[in-house]
Amino acid sequence: MPRTWMHAKPMATNPSFMNGVPELLILRTLEASEMYGYELVQTIRAKTNQAISLGEGVVYPALHALEREGMLKSRRKLVNGRTRVYYSVTRKGEKHLAGLVRHWQHITDAIGLAIGGTAHAAITL
């Protein structure tokens, strides 16, 4: 009998593993500077060496939800005749991000130990 369960999907395509990752990556990326949606998508892709590619269909709903929850604020800006919506992290978003980073660091440390690696000190993005 084939052992297909041993062939795990890559994490970027495994929806249950990716739960919470867009929120973490969005907040962490916007912590550095405000960005508009497409710029955010491209920055996350570049900062993860193309390993995580969040589509606009994931990013925009997440941005709107984070804004509704008070984690982000937005402002409209006219650029080359087009209006862009720029997002930035609020104080509430910074606090939430700190909790997310602690949570994910705990998970990545545990996985690192389980596969024979070592725990890392911090997530840098």
C-alpha positions, -999 to +999 in steps of 0.1 A: +000+000+000+015+034-010+023+058+019+010+090+004+005+106+038+043+110+040+043+135+011+034+168+027+023+197+007+046+228+007+036+252+034+028+280+010+000+259-005-013+242+027-043+264+038-045+251+073-008+257+079-011+292+065-038+301+089-028+334+105+003+339+082-012+366+060-021+387+091+014+383+105+031+391+072+009+421+065+013+436+099+051+430+100+056+444+066+035+475+072+053+480+105+083+493+085+064+517+063+030+524+049+022+507+016-007+502-008-020+467-015-001+457-046+031+471-032+025+450-001+019+418-021+052+424-040+072+432-008+060+401+010+069+379-020+103+395-022+110+393+015+102+356+016+123+348-014+092+340-034+083+312-009+051+329+001+030+346-025-002+361-011-026+369-039-045+401-039-076+381-032-061+372+002-044+405+010-073+430+003-099+412+025-072+408+052-064+445+050-100+455+052-106+432+082-075+445+100-086+480+094-121+472+108-105+458+139-084+489+144-051+472+136-045+493+105-054+528+093-057+539+057-054+571+037-061+578+001-034+594-020-035+605-056-006+590-076-003+595-114-040+604-117-051+573-097-062+571-061-042+546-040-051+535-005-021+533+017-022+513+049-002+517+081-001+499+115-019+515+145-007+512+181-033+484+186-019+467+155+017+469+169+006+452+202-013+425+183+017+420+160+040+415+191+017+387+203+016+371+168+054+372+166+057+355+200+032+329+190+048+321+157+083+322+172+072+296+197+059+274+168+090+278+147+113+271+176+093+239+184+094+227+148+131+236+146+138+215+177+116+186+164+136+184+131+169+186+148+177+223+144+180+250+170+156+276+183+160+311+167+159+344+186+135+365+164+116+367+132+131+393+108+111+403+078 
